[in-house]
Amino acid sequence: MNFTWPKKEHGQKTNPWLRLLYWGLVIAGIWFAYLNIQPYERAVSFLGGKSTSSAFISLVAAIPIINGIAAIFSKSLSWILGAILWAVIQIIEVLPLILYNNEKFIEKIVTEADGRTRYQEKDNDDPTLRMLKRTYNHLPISVVSNLEVLKIFTYTVDFLICLTVYSPVATGKISDLIFILATGQWGKLDYGNLALALVTLFAIEVIVALIIWVGKLSYAIKS
């Protein structure tokens, strides 16, 4: 699926509302991307703080000028690393959505899966050979299924990161959240933070899905 706006051919008119919606979604995606990096920046800062010696921090903090430069550099580095972590997670989460809306990709996978040779596993096969045959026989479908498994794992990690920043419980502990949910104490939940966590988790994927839909609708109108 092409994320660029369809080119205007001679004699064809581009729907201005679809164009406005398309670029509005692109701007919204950039805005949410900027906002959603914050939880990952905090996660990187937390991990960096845990792994840095407190004695070293005290030494740097005692040196004039250097302590200010170090603070600025640390903040910038945390944001950059957080942005990289966010980008990797988002790519894994959004990639299946993009691939499943790409007809050429689906056609190639289906064609290769139907036309490729299948090796029969024999009782006297070496265990390694049997494993290789099984791996080959599951290609290329296993690539897609493994991507789905990776997506579920990534969403789990993503959700935990979001909950640590936008915790729906006062203590900020996952164990307390599980206890409150298990005992049905819904009044103790911070629904504002829960909404922020869900927006951080799904906003980009929803925006990408809408961009794909607008692009398909534009092509359908022009064809």
Salt bridges, closest charged atoms under 4 A:
GLU41 OE2 - LYS75 NZ 2.90
GLU112 OE2 - LYS108 NZ 3.10
GLU121 OE1 - ARG134 NH2 3.01
ASP125 OD2 - LYS133 NZ 2.92
GLU205 OE2 - LYS151 NZ 3.56
